[in-house]
């Protein structure tokens, strides 16, 4: 992930480094062709859904970007401290709304039961001004704000994953009954953004409707938050809330079954991931970073504005003494005077997620200090202690540039690691292993010790992977299957793409890829390696291939890596601790290289007794995850309103926490 420091490595030409870090070739032991299928395996709608999410790909005469003005944090940020920015979103033709290839902004105010005029981003006066002027009173700017932020975050995800990111809602082509889907099965799926969805101090992503609902309500008067008594706070004007909620939608598209809260880490990870995306997006805005660095210098653990989430929303809605942002990534000061919040599955979902957020942010701070120490030594004649007062201008620029670059790298790693997570029942320790594996795939030698910083920060908070004997990097990396598995039909030479490997071809081609994987998954020699059990029509259902997609990754030395990433899951009928019928999910993430060899099987075994016991307890009458399930036909099933239910109405009124 990092550039190679000259004082830590031998002289290596770039071309040599690029070749050296290419991955191993095919295993030496060649697997035989799959035997006859032993049992059925279903194909889920997520396999072909990717063919219905088509970001606009520019033509040669198109502009590169569409510049739009936004609030970098929220309306409470002072203008001279970077409150406003012009963000270049990827260009696409848009209709008034705006309505583009990926998003449709809804102009209904469902709290007041009115419909506003749609913003026209192609109007000449809007084009020449880089969008409408940021203003809390301009509802058309509200529409522009949600579109611009979501477009920027989507571009960051696409760059990290090396492919178009599909949504997790909507039926497969031809199946109908999908959100914002007319009768034409070729109609593209769009995420609906509703800036004025409700008179409530909350915002949430709704998988059932394929929409993000942003609320607004009156807030207590607060001079620092720029709210008069009786004024309104709009969640659609908070950059952090938009990025957080949109991250739920993107994560749902990447791992559909992360909606199933089989134990406390699953909903907590959704919250943590949204916070991480929002926090590291702060560093994309030059003026915000420059202002923070001017105040804290090289000590990013004191850069409150960069590490805080939804300051205006928190200042004007949270009860209790003092004013504070909704959440912060900092749980450690330079003095180490305060104890760290420890990992505890008994914590509320947002609090548990904050433990993961603070661990990643601590690793980021550690790496920033490590990478900027030499500049501070040069600026202080070797003492490393900056004098009182403003830091030198040149050092200021270097620190701000390093912070922005490093934040972009860490955000990219956090997103890319999702491809290396199991498809179900994610635990924080699994995510640590995914981070380590994802980073090692691109930077085998790790000259700045990124992976060591992550392991240390997670360990200090008591986050450890299960079933790992030690915390050495080679132990934390996921392992290849114990016997080589080859799927010749999935060699890239045999696949079809639409323009480049990052874009899925026709739905029929995706189904052919899923069928090739299905033949191996159901082969009696291999199915146990995928974490599956033979379906019996009672306890174990047929396994299901949920998705299959390509990934393209470019390392810091220029090496380009391609993979095919798929999810195979299976349902197991269980009973909870009080005897209620419920479901345990198992399966694996399958990563196949361009030659058709299975490189990783990241397994959650459906027969694992530890997982069974934990799931039974979590879904019991007093279990930590029971609130996210509902009874249907005499058994517990996941409630798709999980983000609305992250807090009960009483708790939301008291805490006003975004979900």
BAMIDO-24649 format. One record per residue: residue in one letter; y, z, x of N, C-alpha, C in turn. Coordinates in steps of 0.2 Angstrom, whole numbers, plus 5000, padded with zeros to 4 digits. Each point is the difference from the previous one (the first is absolute). Layout:
<recs>
AYZXYZXYZX ...
</recs>
This chain:
<recs>
X499450005004500650004996500650005004 X500050025006500650015004500049955006 X500650005002500149965006499850045006 X499749965005499750045006500550025005 X500150065002500550035005499749985007 X500549975004499849985006499850055005 X500250064999499850055004499450044999 X499649974994499450034998499449965001 X500149935001499549965000500149955006 X499449975002500049955006500449944997 X500249965005500349934998499449964997 X500149984994499649964996500449954996 X499849935002500449954997499850004992 X500549984996499950004993499449974998 X499949945002499449964998499350045002 X500050035005499450045002499950064995 X500650044999499950054995499849984993 X500349944998499849984994499249984999 X499749975005499349995001499650065000 X500350055004499650065002499950044993 X500550004996499950044994499749964994 X499849945001499649974995499350044998 X499850004994499450044998499449985003 X499550045000499349985002499849944996 X499549965003499749954996499550024995 X499549964998499550014996499550055003 X499650044996499550045003499549965003 X499650025005499549975004499449994996 X499950054995499450004996500149964994 X499749944998500249964995499650024994 X500350014994499750024994499749944997 X499550014996499749954996500349994994 X499949944996500349994994499850054995 X500450014995499850054995499449984996 X499650054998499449994996500349994993 X499550004995500149994993500450064997 X500449984996500450064997499650054996 X500150065001499650054997500350034994 X500649994999500350034993500749964999 X500350014994500649974998500650035004 X500549965001500650035003500649964996 X500550044997500549974996500649985005 X500449964997500649985003500650024996 X500450045003500650034996500649954999 X500450014996500649954999500550005006 X500050055004500450015006499849945005 X499449975000499949955004500449944999 X500149984994500449944999500750014998 X500250064999500750024998500549985006 X499750005006500549985006500249934999 X499649954996500249934999500650004995 X500250054997500550004995500750035002 X499950035006500750035003500249955006 X500549964999500249955005500750015001 X500250035006500750005002500249935002 X500649994999500349945001500049985007 X499849945002500049985007500549945001 X500550025004500649955000499849945003 X500449954998500049935002500549995006 X499949955003500549995006500750004999 X500249984994500750004998500350074997 X499550044999500250074996500450045005 X500450054998500350055004499450055003 X500150035005499550055002500150064996 X500650024999500150074996500449994994 X500050054996500550014995500350075002 X500750005002500350075002500250034993 X499850065000500250044994500350075002 X500550034997500250065001499650064997 X499950055003499650064997500350075003 X499850054996500150075003499450015005 X500250025006499550015005499650074999 X500350044997499650074998500150014992 X500750024998500150004993500850015000 X500350004994500750004999500450065003 X499650055002500350065003500249995007 X499749955004500150005007500749975001 X500350035005500749985001500049935003 X500549964998500149935002500049995007 X500450055004500149995007499350025004 X499550034996499450025003499449954998 X500249944999499549954998499850004993 X500450024995499850004993499849934998 X500349955002499949934997499749965006 X499749954998499749955005499949944996 X500049945004499849944998499349995002 X499549994996499349995002499849934999 X499749975005499749934999499350004997 X500049984994499350004997499749935001 X499449995000499749935001500349964994 X500249945001500349954995499449984995 X500250004994499649974995500549974994 X499849954997500449994994499950054995 X500550024996500050054995500349984994 X499750024994500450004994500450064999 X500550004995500350064998499650064998 X500150065003499650054999500050065005 X499949985007499749945002499250004998 X499849935000499349994999499849955005 X499550025005499849965005499249995000 X499749995005499349995001499650064999 X500350065002499750065001500250054995 X500750004998500350054996500349974994 X500050044995500449994994500450064998 X500750005000500450064999500150004992 X499850054997500150014993500750024998 X500449974996500750024998500050044994 X499550034998500050054994500250075002 X500450034997500250075001499650044994 X499450025002499650034995500250074998 X500550035004500250064998500650004994 X500449945001500549994995499849954995 X499549965001499749954995500549945000 X500349985006500449945001499749965005 X500349945000499849955005500649975004 X500050015006500549985005500049935002 X500649975001500049935003499650005007 X499649955001499649995006500549985006 X499950035006500449985006499749935002 X500549965002499849935002500250005007 X499550005005500250005007500249945003 X499949944996500249945002500749984998 X500350044996500749994998500549995006 X500449955000500449995006500450075003 X500350034995500450065002499550065003 X499450004998499550055002499749975007 X499949945000499749975007500550015005 X500649994999500550005006500150075002 X499950054996500250075001499350045002 X499549965002499350045001499850044995 X500049984994499850044994500650044997 X499850044995500550044997500250065004 X500650024999500350065003499650064998 X499850045005499650074998500450044996 X499850024994500450044996499550044995 X500050064999499650044995500149974993 X500649984998500249984994499949934998 X499749965004499849934999499349994999 X499849994994499350004999499749945003 X500449945001499749945003499950025007 X500450045004499850025006499450045001 X499850044994499450045000499449955000 X500149944997499449955000500049975007 X500549995003500049975007499750055005 X500250064999499750065005499350005000 X499750004994499250015000499749945003 X500349944998499749945002500049995008 X500650025003500149995007499650055004 X499950064998499650055004499349994999 X499849984994499249985000499949945004 X500449955000499949945004500050025007 X500450045003500050025007499350045001 X499850044996499450045002499449964999 X500049954995499449965000500049955006 X500649985003499949965006499850055006 X500150065000499850045006499250014999 X499850014994499250004999499749945002 X500349944998499749945001500049995008 X500550025003500049995008499550045003 X499950064997499550055003499349984999 X499849974994499349984998499949935002 X500549965001499849935002499849964994 X500250024994499749964994500550024994 X499949964995500350014993499750074997 X500450044998499750064997500049994992 X499450014998499949994992500150074997 X500149994993500150064996499450034998 X499950064998499450034998499950004992 X500549974997499949994992499949934998 X499849994994499949934997499349985001 X499849964995499349975000500049955005 X499449975001499949955004500249934996 X500149955004500249944997499549984994 X500349984994499549984995499850064996 X500150065002499750054996500550034995 X500749985001500550024995500150085000 X500450024995500250074999500350035006 X500349975004500450035006500750014999 X500350055003500750014999500449945002 X500649994996500449945000499649945001 X499549994997499649945001499949964993 X500349944999499949964994499349975000 X499949964995499349975000499849965006 X500549975003499849965006499750045006 X499449995001499750045005500349995007 X500349955001500349995007500750035001 X500250034995500750045000500050055005 X500550005005499950055005500250074998 X499650055003500150074998500750025004 X500450044996500650025003500050084999 X500350035004500150084999500750004996 X500050044995500650014996500450065002 X500649995001500550055003500450024994 X500050064998500450024994500550065002 X500749975002500450055003500250064995 X500049984993500250054995499550014995 X499450035002499450004996500050074996 X500450055002500050064996500550055001 X500250044996500550055001499650065002 X499850005007499650055003500150005007 X500150065003500150005008499349995003 X499849945000499349995003500049925001 X499549985004499849935000499350005002 X499649954998499349995001499849934999 X499449995004499749934999499550014995 X499949954996499550004995499549945001 X499450025002499549945001499849974993 X500050044995499849974993500549944998 X500650015002500549954997500249955006 X499850025006500349965006500750005001 X500350064999500750015001500250065003 X500650015003500350065003500650024995 X499950064998500550024995500550055004 X500649994999500550045004500450034994 X500150075001500450044995500750015002 X500450034995500650025002500250064995 X500450045002500250064995500750035003 X500250044996500650045002499850055005 X500450015005499950055005500650055001 X499850065003500550055001500649975004 X500650035000500549975004499950035007 X500149955005499950025007500549955004 X500550035003500449965004499749965005 X499650035004499749975006499549944997 X499750014995499649944997500449954996 X500750025000500449954996499949994993 X499850064997499950004993500550054996 X500449974995500450054996499650034995 X500250064998499650034994499949954995 X499350004998499849954995499949935002 X500149995006499949935003499249985000 X499949945001499349985000499749995008 X499450015000499649985006499549954999 X500049945003499649954999499549995005 X499350014999499550005005500049935003 X500249954996500049935003500549985005 X500450055001500549995005499850045007 X499550045000499750035006499549965003 X500249985006499649955004499350045001 X500050065001499450045002499550004994 X500350014994499650004994499749934998 X500449955001499849934999499449995005 X500150015007499549995005499450044998 X500150064998499450044999499649984994 X500349984995499649984994499749935001 X500449965004499749935001499450015005 X500050055004499450015005499450024996 X500150034994499450024996499749934997 X500449954998499849944997499649965006 X500350005006499749965005499350035002 X500050075001499450045002499549984994 X500250004994499549994995499749935001 X500449955002499749935001499550005006 X500250045005499550015006499450034999 X500050064996499550044999500050024992 X499749964996500150014993499750074998 X499450025003499750064998500350075003 X500649995004500350065002500450034994 X500049974994500250034994499550054997 X499450005003499550054997500050065004 X500350064998500150065003499450045000 X499549985004499450045001500050065004 X500650015003500150065004500750005002 X500350065001500850015001500349955005 X499649985005500449965005500249934997 X499649984995500249934998500749994997 X500150044995500749994997500550035005 X499950055005500450025005500249945005 X499549965001500149955005500449954997 X500049984993500449954997500750035001 X500250064999500650035001500350005007 X499550015005500250005007500249935002 X499649964998500149935002500649974998 X500250024993500749974998500550045004 X500050065001500550035004500149975007 X499449995003500049975007500449935000 X499849964995500449935000500750014999 X500250054995500750014999500450025006 X499750055004500350035005500149955006 X499549965002500049965005500449944999 X500149984993500549954998500750025002 X500250065000500750035002500249965007 X499550005004500249985007500149925000 X499949974995500249925000500749994999 X500450054999500750004999500450025006 X500449965003500350015007500550064999 X500450004995500650055000499750074998 X499550004996499750064998499750045007 X499649965003499750025007500550025005 X500549965000500650015005500350074999 X500250014993500350064998499650065002 X499350004998499650055001499950025008 X499949945004500050015007500650035003 X500649994998500650035002500050074999 X499750024995500050084998499450035004 X499449975000499450045003499849985007 X500349945002499849975007499249995000 X499750025005499349985001499550054996 X500350044996499650054996499949984993 X499649964999499949974993499750054995 X499750065003499850054995500650044997 X500649985002500650034997500449954996 X499849945000500349944996499950014993 X500350044996499850024993500049934996 X500649965000500149954996499449955001 X499749995006499549955001499350024997 X499950075000499450034998500050024993 X500550004996500150034994499949944994 X499750024995499949964994500450014994 X500349954997500450014994500550065000 X500550005004500450055001500450014994 X500349954997500550014994499550034994 X499449974999499650024995499850075001 X499950035006499850075001500650044999 X500649985003500650044999500250024993 X499949954996500350014993499450024995 X499450005002499550024995499650065002 X499950025006499550055002500450074998 X499650054998500350064999499950055006 X500350054999499950055006500650005004 X500150055005500550015005500049945005 X500749985001500049955005499949934998 X500349955003499949934999499549975005 X499649964997499549965005499849944997 X499749965005499749934997499450024997 X499749954996499450014997499450025004 X500049975006499450025005500349985007 X499750025005500149995007499449995004 X500049965005499449995004500050055006 X500650045000500050055006499850074998 X499450025003499850074999500050045006 X500349975006500050035006500749995003 X500350055003500649995004499950005007 X500549995004499949995007499850075003 X500250064997499850065003499350024998 X499749964996499350024997500050074997 X500550024997500150074998499650014993 X499949954996499750004994499349985000 X499650034996499349985000499949934997 X499549965002499949944996499650014994 X500249964995499650004994499349975001 X499550044998499349985002499749974994 X499549955002499649964995499650054996 X500150004993499650044996499949964993 X499449994998499949964994500250034994 X500250065000500250044995500849994998 X500349965005500749994999500249954994 X500550004997500249954995500149935004 X499949954996499949935003500649995005 X500650014997500649985005500050045006 X499950074999500050045006499449985005 X499449994997499549985005500249935003 X500349964996500249935004500550015005 X500450054999500550025005499750025007 X499550035000499650025006499949945004 X499749944997499849945003500749975002 X500550004996500649975002500350035007 X500050065000500350045005499649995007 X499349994999499649985006500249945003 X500049954996500249935002500750005003 X500550044997500750005002500050035007 X499650065001500050035006499849965006 X499449964998499849955005500649955002 X500349984995500649955001500550035005 X500250074998500550035005499750015007 X499450025000499750005007500149945004 X499849954997500049935003500749985002 X500550014995500749995002500250045006 X499950065000500250045006499749975007 X499349984999499749985006500349935002 X500249964996500249935001500750005002 X500450054998500750005002500250055006 X499550045002500250055005500349975006 X499749945002500349975007500749984999 X500249984994500749984999500550075000 X499750054997500450065000500150035007 X499449995004500150025007500549965004 X500049944999500549955003500750034998 X500150014994500750024997500250075003 X499550045002500250075002499950015007 X499949955004499950015007499350045002 X499649994995499350035001499950074997 X500550034997499950064997499750004994 X500149954996499749994993500450044995 X500550035002500450044995500749974999 X500149984994500649964998500650054999 X500649995003500550054999500350004993 X500350054998500350014994500549944998 X500049984994500449944998499749944998 X500349954999499749934999499649985005 X499549974999499549975005500349935002 X499949985006500349945003499849944995 X500549955000499949944995499449965001 X499949995007499449965002499350044998 X500050065001499450044999499950004992 X500650014996499950004993499749944997 X500249945003499749944998499349995002 X499850035006499349995002499650054995 X500250064999499650044996499949984993 X500649974997499949974993499549945000 X500149965005499549945000499350025001 X499850055004499450035001499750034994 X500450044996499850034994499849954995 X500449954999499949954995499449965002 X499949985006499449965002499350044999 X500150075002499450045000499850014992 X500550024996499950014993499749944997 X500249945002499749944997499249995002 X499950025007499350005002499650054996 X500250064999499650054997499949984993 X500549984996499949984993499549945000 X500049955005499549955000499350035001 X500050055004499350035001499850044994 X500450034997499850044994499849954994 X500349945000499849954995499349975002 X500049985006499449965003499450054999 X500150065001499450055000499750004993 X500349984995499750004993499449955000 X500049955004499449955000499450045004 X500150055003499550045004499850064996 X500250014994499950064996499449984996 X499650054998499449994995500349984993 X499649974996500349974994500150064994 X499750065001500050054995500150075004 X500250054996499950075002500350015007 X500649975001500350015006500250075002 X499950025006500250075002500549995006 X500450055001500549995006499749995006 X499450035002499649995006499849925001 X499849974994499949935000500649965002 X500650024998500549965001500250015008 X499950055003500150015007499549955004 X499450004998499549955003500349934999 X500249994994500349934999500649985004 X500450055001500649995005499849995007 X499550045002499849995007499649935001 X499649984995499649945001500549944999 X500550004996500549954999500449995006 X500250055003500450005006499649975006 X499450035001499649985005499849925000 X499949984994499949934999500549955003 X500650025000500549965003500250025007 X500050065002500250035006499550045003 X499549975004499450045002500250055005 X500549995004500250045006500550064998 X500349994995500550054997500450035005 X500549975004500350025005500550064999 X500350004994500450064998499750054996 X499350004999499650054997500250024993 X500149944996500150014993499450044997 X499449985001499550034997499950075001 X500150025007500050075001500650044996 X500649975000500550044996499850014992 X499649954998499850004993499550064999 X499550005005499450054999500350075001 X500550015005500350065001500350034994 X500449954997500550024994499550024994 X499549964999499550014994499750075001 X499750015007499750065001500450065000 X500650005001500450065000500150024992 X499949964996500050024993499350014996 X499550005004499450014998499649944996 X500349945002499749944997499549975005 X499350004998499549985004499549964996 X499849945003499549964996499350045000 X499749994994499350034999499549965005 X499550035002499449975003500249975007 X500550035003500249975007499950065005 X499649995005499950055005500550035004 X500549955001500650025004500649954999 X500550025003500649964998500249955006 X499549985003500149945005500149944996 X500449955003500249944997499449964998 X499550005005499449964998499650034995 X500050064999499750034994500349994993 X500750005001500449994993500049934998 X499949955004499949934998499449994996 X500149964995499549984996499549965004 X499350004998499549975004499749944996 X499849955004499749944997499350024997 X499749964995499450024997499450015006 X499650044998499550025005499549945002 X500049954996499649945001500549944999 X500049955004500449954999499949964993 X500649984997499949974994500549945000 X499749944999500349945000500049974993 X500649974998500149964994500349935002 X499649965001500249935002500549974996 X499950014993500449974995500750025000 X500150065004500750035000500349985007 X499749965004500449985006500649964998 X500550015003500749974998499949925000 X499649985004499949925000499749984993 X499750044997499749984993500550024994 X500650035001500450034995500649954999 X500250004994500649964998500650054999 X500649975002500650045000500549964997 X500650034997500549964997500650005005 X500049955005500550005005499850045007 X499950064999499850045006499550064998 X499750035005499550054998500350064996 X500650015000500350054997500149994992 X499849944998500149994993499349984997 X499850034994499449984997500049934997 X499549975000499949934997499950014992 X499649964998499950004992499650064998 X500050024994499550064998499349985001 X499849944999499349985002499850015007 X500549995005499850015007499950085001 X500450044997499950075001499450034997 X499849974994499350024997499549985005 X500049945003499549985005499950055005 X500650025003500050055005499750074998 X500250024994499750064997499249994999 X499849944998499349994999499650005007 X500349975005499750015007499950075002 X500550044999500050075001499450044996 X500049984994499650034995499249995002 X499949945003499349995002499850055006 X500450025004499950045005500050074998 X500550024995500050074998499450024996 X499749954996499450014996499349995004 X500149985006499449995005499650075001 X499450014998499750075001500150025007 X500049965005500150025007500750045002 X500549984996500750025001500350044995 X499850014994500450034995500250075001 X499550045004500150075001500650005005 X500149955005500550015005500749994996 X500049974994500650004997500250064996 X499650055000500150064997499850004992 X499549964999499849984993499350034998 X499950014994499350024998499849944995 X499350005000499749944995500250024993 X500449964996500150014993499450014996 X500150054996499450024995500250004993 X500649984998500249994993500250074997 X499950055004500150074997500550045005 X499850025006500450045004500449955004 X499849955003500349955004500149934997 X500749984999500149944997500049945005 X500149944998500049955005500650005005 X499949995006500650005004500449944998 X500650005003500549954998500549985006 X500149945001500449985005500749994997 X500550055002500650014997500549955003 X500049985006500549965003499749965007 X500349955001499849975007500649965002 X500350015006500649975002500149995007 X500449965003500149995007500550045003 X500050015006500650045004500149975006 X500649995002500349985006500450055004 X499950015006500450055003500249985007 X500650015002500249985006500250065004 X499750015006500150065005500649995004 X500250055003500650005004500049955006 X499449995002499949955006499949934998 X500049994993500049934997499349984998 X499550045001499349984997500050004993 X499749954997500050004992499350014998 X499950054996499350024997499949984993 X499549974998499849994993499450044998 X500050024994499550034997499949984992 X499450024998499950004992499950074998 X500450024995499950074998499850004993 X499450044998499850004994499850084998 X500050014993499850064998499449994995 X499550055001499450004996499950074998 X500050014993499950074997499550014995 X499850064999499550014995500150074996 X499950004994500050064996499450044999 X500150065001499450054999500250054994 X499650004995500150054995499850075002 X500450044999499950075002500250054995 X499950065001500250064995500550045004 X500550034998500550045003499750075000 X500350055003499850075000499950034993 X500449974995499950034993499549964996 X499749955003499549964997500349934996 X500649995002500349944996499849945004 X499849944997499949945003500649975003 X499949985007500649975003499749945005 X500449985004499849955005500250015007 X499549995005500250005007500049935002 X500449985005500149935002499850005008 X499649955002499849995007500149935001 X499849985007500049945002500349995007 X500349945002500249995006500649955001 X500450005005500449955002499749965005 X500049934999499649965004500549965004 X500050005007500449965004499649955004 X500149934998499649955003500549965005 X499749985006500449965005500049934998 X500449965003500049934999499449965001 X499550035004499449975001499450024995 X500250044995499650024995499650065001 X500250045006499650065001500450064997 X499650054997500350064998500250055005 X500650015001500350045006500050074998 X500250024994500050074997499750004993 X499750064999499850024993500350075000 X500550014996500350064999499850034994 X499550055000499650024995500250064996 X499950014994500050064996499449994996 X499550045003499349994997499950034993 X499849964995500050024993499450065000 X499650015005499550054999500250065004 X500650005003500250065005500050074996 X499650055002500050064996500750045000 X500349995006500650045001500549974995 X500149935000500549974995499850024993 X499350004998499850024993500350074999 X499950045004500250074998500750015000 X500449975004500750005000500349974993 X499749944999500249974994499950044993 X499450035000499850044994500550065000 X500250035005500450055000500749984998 X500349945003500749984998500049984993 X499549974997500049984993499850054995 X499950065002499850064996500650024996 X499950054995500550024996500650035003 X499950035006500650025004500149965006 X499749955001500049965006500749975001 X500249995006500649975002500249934998 X499549964998500149934998499849994993 X499850054996499949994993500549974996 X500750025002500549984996500149925000 X499749975004500149935001499449964997 X499650034996499449974996500150014993 X499749964996500050014993499349994997 X499850034994499449994997500049934996 X499549965001499949944997499349994999 X499849994993499349994998499550065003 X500350065000499650055002499950025008 X500449965004500050025007500749995003 X500150035006500649995003500149945004 X500649974999500249935003500750015003 X500149965005500750015003500549984995 X500650045000500649984996500449965004 X500249944997500449955004500750024999 X500250054997500750035000500150055005 X499649995006500050065005500750015002 X500449955001500750015003500550044995 X499849994993500450034995499850075000 X499450025002499750064999500050045006 X500349985005500050035007500350074999 X500450014995500350064998500050014992 X499850054997500150014993500750004998 X500249994994500750004998500450065002 X499650064999500450065002500150005007 X499649985004500150005007500549955002 X500049944997500549955002500750034998 X500150044994500650024999500350055005 X499550045002500250055005500149985007 X499649955002500049975007500449945001 X500049964994500349935000499749965006 X499449995001499749975006499849934998 X500249955004499849934999499250005001 X499749964996499349995001499849935002 
</recs>
